């Protein structure tokens, strides 16, 4: 079978629910790059060496077509996503087409986990205060923007999970927030997270000015732009939705929370990323001890 035909069959199954719609769209793009690199060959003739050379090509010679013309090399996480795409595609070929998969020993790209930079307390205060002030008057979306920031910081939920929230998912009295699963439930599983009194009060104020089924009624790109402009206005750099999740996780551990409860609250299927947060929290404790130790400070 030709590679193009196998890819078409795989994507049809993916669109039918095997993958989330966003992952299926991404893998369609990745497999288009793979087809362009290898050509429309018979899939039975593709060897493990071909896949290794393809990953090398992505790392060294491939020129990404990004908005704005940035052609810098792919990041480790992007290379890892291409690897995951190959694993998923060839796993389907093995199950459905009953061919021996050539990716069985394909090495996973190695690299460092991207640096996690949580917000500082001063940065969070500046962002929260910036929601309710503008150049001329009170910002009309200030209550909504403050509610978004407080909820992400207090619960650690993903931006996609926040955008899917309905008013009925939030219990102001108990502080419970129900997170709905996303399509295949592979990445975002259903769970309940919790918000404190300050966040509940901010959400209540937002709801008093809001009349919709959706809790916030805003799209992903709009939130990114709101946060970017807010950061520029108050002098906080690199304000992105996922940094609130990082900040929640690290502060949770700094304040004595345990890794297993954190894993459940974040919705992680494994402890890998939670352990990374724990290492950062432990490094903070070590640094604090070094600065505060009376033995070190008194030169004993």
N, C-alpha and C positions, 0 to 999 in steps of 0.2 A: 504493500500500500504506500502511496506517495505521502510524504510528510505533510503537505498541505491538506490532504483529505483527512489524515489522522488528527491534525490540529482542529479542523472543522468539527469533527465528531466529538472531540474532547470539549470544545467550547460549547457545543450544543448541550452536552450533559451538565457542564458547569452552569449554564444559564438556567437549567431546569432545577437547580437548587443544590448541586453538589458543593458549590462555592458561593460566598456572598457576592452580590452584584458588583461591589467595588473591587473585590479580588479578581473576579472573572474579567472585568474590564482591564485591570492591570496586567493579568496574565495574557490576554489577547494581544496587548501591546508588546509584551516580552517575547511571545512566541512569533510575532511578526519579525522582530529583530533576529531571532534564531533562524527563521526560514530564509530571511535575506542573507544571512551569513553562510548557511550551509547549502542553500539551493533546494529545489524541490526533488529530493532524492527519495529512494525507497527506504522506509524506516528500518527495515530488516538489515540494511547495510550500514546503519549508523553505529559506530563503535564508541566505547568509552573514551578512547583517545580523542575522538572528534569533540566530545563534550568538554574535555579538559582544555583543548585548544580554544574552544568557544569562550570559556570563562577567562582564559588568558587574554583573548582578544578584547573582551569587555573591560578588563582591567588596564590594558596597555594602549590599545589602538582605537577603541570605539569612541566616537565623538557624540556625546548626548545632544539631543535637540531640545533644549530647554527654552522656556519663555525668557526673552531678554538676551538670548544669544550666548549664555554661559555654556562653554564646552569643556569645563574642567572634568577630570576623571571621576568616574562613579565612586560614591562613598562605599564603605564596607557594608552598610545596611542595604544599599541598593544591589550590590553584588550578591549579598545573602538572599535577597528577594528573588533574583534571577535563579539562584540555586534551588530555592524552594519551588519555583515554577517548574523547573526541570524535573524535580522529584515528583511533583504532582502529576505532570503530563505523562511521564514514563510509568508511573504507578497505574494510571488509567489504561495505558497501552497494554500493560501486563494483564490487568483484569479483564478488559473488554476484547482486546485483539489477540491475547494469549501469545505475546512475543516475549522473548527474553530481554529484560530491560538493560540498556547499556550504562545506566547511571548508578548501578549497584555499588560501585566503589568510587563514585565521584566525590572528591574531597570537598568539604564545605569551606567556603572562603574564610580565612582567619583575619581577625582584626579586633580592635578594642571596642568595647561598648562605648557609644558616644558619651561625652562628658555630661554629667547631670549637674545643672546649675540651678539650684532652688532660688526663689526670691528671698531677699532679706526682709526683716520686719519693717524697716523703713520704706522699702520699695512697695510692699503691700499696702502700707498706710497711705503712701502717696497715690497709688492707683485707686484705692477706695475713696479717698477724699476727692480725687480728680473726677470721679463719676458725677458728682453733684455740682460741679462748677464749670463755667465756660468763660469765654471772653466777655460776653455781654450780659448773659442771664443764666438762670438755671437751665441745664440741658434737659430737653424733653424726654430723652431716653435714659436719664440718669438713674432712675429707680431700677429699670430693667438691667442696665449694665452692672450696677452694684450687686444686684441679685445674682447675676451670672458669675461674677468674680467670687463672691462669698460662697456660693454653692459649690463651685469647682474646688476652691481652697479647702472647704470644710468636709468634702466627701471624697475627693480624689477621683471623681468619675471622668471618663474619657469625653472628649468633645462630642463625638457621635452619640454617646449615651445621653448627654445633656440635651442635644437637639431633638432626640426622640421623646423626651419627657412630656407627658400630658399633665394638665392640672390635677387630674384624678390620681396621678402617681405619687403626689406629694401630700403627706399628712402633716399639716401645720401643728396640730396639737401634740402628736407623739414625736415628731421630728423624723419619721421614717420616709424614705424615698425608694420607691420600687423601680429598679432598672430592668427595662424590658430586653429580652434577648434580641439580637440582630440576625435576622434571616436564618443562616445555617447554625447559629449559636456557637461557631467554632472559636471566634475571638471574644465576642461579647455575650456572656452568659447572664441569665436572669439572677438577680440577687437583691437584697435590701441593704441600703446604706443609711447613714444617719447624719442629721445636721443639728447643730447646737442652737441655743436660744437666740443668739444674735442673728444667725442666718435665717432662722424661722421668722424673726421679726422683719427682716429685709424682704424675704419672699412674700410675706403678708402684705407689705406696703406695695410691692410690685403687682400683686394680684388685685389690689384695690383699684389699680389703673389699667387693668388688663382684662380683656373679654374675648377669650379664644379657648379652643380645646387644647392647643399646644401651649406648654408652659411659657415659652419665650417667643415663638413665632418668628424665628430668625434663621437664616441659612449659614452654612459653614463659612463661606468666603466673607459674608457680612460680619460674622463674629471676629474673624481674623483681622479684618480692617478696623473694626471698632477698637480692638485691643492694641493694634499697632499705633493708631492715632492717639489713643489715650496715653500710651507709653511715651510717645513723642511730646505730648503736651505737658506731662509731669516730670519728664527727664529720666524715665526708666527704660533701659535698653532691652531689646530682644524679648518683648512681651508676646509670648505665644501660649495658646491654650494648654499645651502639655506641661508647661513649666509649673502650672498650678497643681497638677497631679504629682509631679516630682516633689514640690514643696510640701504637700500634704503628707506624702509617704515618709519623707525624712523627718519632718516635725513629729509625726506619729511615733517614730522610733526614738527620737530624742526625748520625748516626753514619757517614755516607759512602755509604749505599746509593744506587743509581741508580734513576731514575723508571721505566724500562722493566721492570726486574725487579720493582719494587714493584707496578706495574700487573698483572703476571702473578700475583704472590702474592695480591693483593687480589681478583683475578678481575674487574677492571673491563674493560669492552669498549672504553673510550676513555681518553684521558689527562686528560680535563677535571677530574675530582676529584683526580687525582694531582697535577696542576699547582697546584691549590688548596693541597694539603699542602706542595708545594715552596715556594710563596710564603710560607707561615707559617714554614717552616724557614729561608728566606732572611732573613725579618724578624728571627728570633732571632739569626742570625749578625751582622746589621747592628747590632742592639742590643748584642750582646756586644762587638763591636769598638768601639762608641762608649764603652762603659764601661771597656774594658781598654786602649784606645789610649794609649801613652806620650806621644804628642804632645798629645792632649787632656788627659790627666791631669797633665802637667807644665806645662801652660799655655804651650807654646812658640809 
